[in-house]
Amino acid sequence: MGTTRYTGAETGRVFPVMNHVRVTLATGVGQGNGGTSLPCGGCWIQPLLGNTATVRLAVGEAASATVGIDLPYVSATVQGQPTFVPIDDVSKLYFYSSDADAVIDILYVG
């Protein structure tokens, strides 16, 4: 592991850089980073408050009403916990919701 210097101090720890992308579904479907490759070391996914239906997540294939897992959803005014996905590229994430313009936030390790 490399050595990183922080204001005169040395540490063997390398702190990851966190980044964010937002996916807005078009006609109920969407893909992480709009389908453009975005390498990462894992990500936390959370549907935004205001979505009116559950969002489904699939990895490596299109999500649908029958494909994928439900992301935590409580209501349009109560937010569920974020879901961590250990993945190497944000574009491998696919979303589906009956809320045609649902919004999902993705916080990823870059």
N, C-alpha and C positions, 0 to 999 in steps of 0.2 A: 504494500500500500504506500502511496506517495505521501510526502510530508507537505502540509499546507501551513503557511504563516498567516497569522492574524494579529495585527498591530504588535509585532515584536515577539509574540508567543508562538511556539511550535506545537503542533499537534499531529498525530498520525491519522486523525479522523478527517474524512472528506465529507462535507455536508452537501446533501443533494439540493439541486435547484428545483423548486416547485413552479409549475406553470399551469395555466388554465385555458380551457376552450369551452365554448358553449355550443350546444347543438339545438337547433330549432327544427322540429319535425315539419316536413312538407307532406301534406295529405296523410299524416299519421306514421310516416317512416323517416328514418334518418341514419346517418353513419357518422362515427367519430371523426372529427376533423374534416368533415365533408368528403371523406373517402381518400384524402391525400395522406400519404404515409407520414407518420409522426412517431418516431421511436421513443420509447419511454421505459421506465423501470417499474411500472405498475400505476394504477390510478384509483381514485375515489370518485364514485359516481353518485350524483344526487339530483333527482327531479326537482324543479323549482316549485316554490309555493305558487298557487294560482292554477296549476295544471288541474284539469277536472276529471282525470281518469288515471289508472295505473299505467306505468310505462314498463314494457317488457324489454329485456336485454338478451341478446345472443352474441356469441363470440365466433367470428369466422364465417358466419352465414346470416342471411337476412332474418330478422326477427319478424314474427307475425302473431296473430291471435293464438296460435297453437305452438309456436316455436320460441324458445327463450324462457327466461325466468322473470317473475315479477319483481321489480325494484320496490323497496318499502314505500308504501303510500298510505297516509292516514286520511287526509282530506285536503281540500284546496287551501285551507288555512292552518293546518298543522303539518309540520314537516317530519318525515321519517328520518332514520339514521342513514348516513352515506354508506354505500357498498364498496368495499375494496376488491379490485380485480387485479391479480398478478399477471400482467400482460406486457408484451414487448413493443406494441405499436397501437396507438389510439385508434387508428383507422380500422382495426379489426373488430371494433365495437359496433353493433347494429341495434337500433331501437325501433319499437313499435308502440303505438298507443291509439285508442279510439278517440283520444283528444287530438284532433288533426294537427294542431300547432303547439303541442307540448314542448317545453324547454327543459333541457338537461344540462347541468354543469358537470364538467369533468376536470378534476384537479389531478395532475399527473407529475410524476417524478421525471425530470428531464435530464 
